[in-house]
Structure formats: structure tokens, C-alpha cells
Amino acid sequence: MADRPLDLDAVQAFVRIADYGSFTRAAEAGRTTQSAISLKLKRLEERLGCRLVERTPRHVELSARGLAFLDQARALLAAHDRACAAVAPARRHLAIGISDHVAGPELPLLIARMNAEDPQLSIGIRIGSSGELLRAFDRREIDTVIVRFQDGRDDGEIIARERFGWFAAGRWQHRPGEPLPIATMPEPCGVRVLAGALLDQAGIAWTEVFAGGGVTAVAAAVTAGLGVAALSPRMVPMGAVDVGKRLGLPRLPRLPVVLHSRDQEGQSGRAVAALVAAYRSAIR
């Protein structure tokens, strides 16, 4: 028993479970099934003679021994990658575009998950508006994009539907009789267009008081008390609150997040699968 080597696929499955906190997301990242991930973990636990993961109805957590094994598991996989890299062909480049409304504060984590999937893959990231990135994708300047749904396009794969709300600084108050001050990204931002259309349909007067170059800038405007912004809860700055119900603002729908990719196979496909799984985990 002690002389039998560890199954690297099983070790990788364990690390994915630890990283994503979910058997479902770990399976998506590995482009396999949840049952296959569970079986690999079971075999690894049998080989090591201990339970690595504690399963609960709502989530998974590492056991004390699982936590102790995690760093060693990562080191084992890293050594394997270095060995493969010594004789591997030239690195392949993967250009990825991520909408500013999609990227959010989790972007470094998303990129780290991709790099961990295949360190031999050179990854370039471009952040921009959904429309701009889709045009670059169509010109084949980018291999993969994750963007907000765009009217007029029926291609791509919907990978998530994200909730939005109307957020303002905690102490901000709307002055009666004045148009609703809106902080937003400049056109052609799809969220801006949707928010304006919903306010118009509801007969709510509004004015654009801030047009920032990105979601971070819009969040800063909210923090400064300039007005209200349509944002995903994960983009909301500290201290901001949802004022939609209090102000009688129209409900914002869940907005689809769409993957467009020409890389479905090989190392690029595996990296894209890891990116999608990490994104779904971030907005869970």
C-alpha cells in the first residue's frame, strides 16, 4: 500500500474541490462529471486512509487532514507541471476578453485558476465593454470572451444569470422633485441602456451625473454619494445599500453572462472551462 504511487488525476480532483468549494464546479473545471470527481476523491481517500473532504448538504469543507494535505498536493502537481514543461513544445497563447461588468473583484482569482490549470499556456486578458469585445472576437483578435448578453446575437453559451440592483451610499438621500441622479458607464454599455430604458418605461425622471470608464469608477461615484447605480451585488462598494424598493425603482432582471469561444479542445479548452467554473463559483 505504501509503495503504490498517488493517482495525479485524483490529486488534481481533490485540489479542484478545495479551490471551488463544490463538486459541481470542480467537475466543470475538469470537463468531467460530478460522479467522476466523487469517485476520484474516494479512491484518493482510500489510498491515503483518511477522509479529506467533509460533505454537508449546502457546501463542502476540507477535513483537518485535507487541509494538511492540500499544500503537499499543490506541490506535487507543480512538480509534475515542471517535469512536463521541460520537454513540452512551445507555449501556446490564449487571448481572452472579459466584460468590465463581468470581471469584478474576482478577476485575479479567475486568472489564477486558469494559470493553475495549465502553467504552459500563455494567457492574455483584455477588459472592455461587451460590444467592443464581441467585435474583437468576430475579427479573431480574441479567442474567447465572457460578456453580457447582447441583443441581436444568438450564438454563445449562457453560463450564468447574475442579479442586479439599484445601489447608493448608505446615507445618500434622493431630493424630492429632482430627477434621479444616475452613475453609470458610458454608452454603449448594455447595463446602462437597460437601466435607462426601465426608468423611462416606469416614468421616472433621471439624469446622468457620472459616466465612468469602468465599474470600479462607477462604484467610487456611489461611495462618494453622487447618486444611484445599477450594479451586481458583488461589485458593490462597502457601505452601499440597495435603494430600489425604497425609491420605487423598477426591478432589474437577472442578466445573462455569455461565453463565446473558439477554443473548446486541448489545453486552451481546459483553461476556458476552469475560467467558467471559477466565475460561476464567484457569483454563487
Order of alpha helices (4+ residues) and beta strands (2+ residues): alpha-alpha-alpha-beta-beta-alpha-beta-alpha-alpha-beta-alpha-beta-beta-beta-beta-alpha-beta-alpha-beta-beta-alpha-beta-alpha
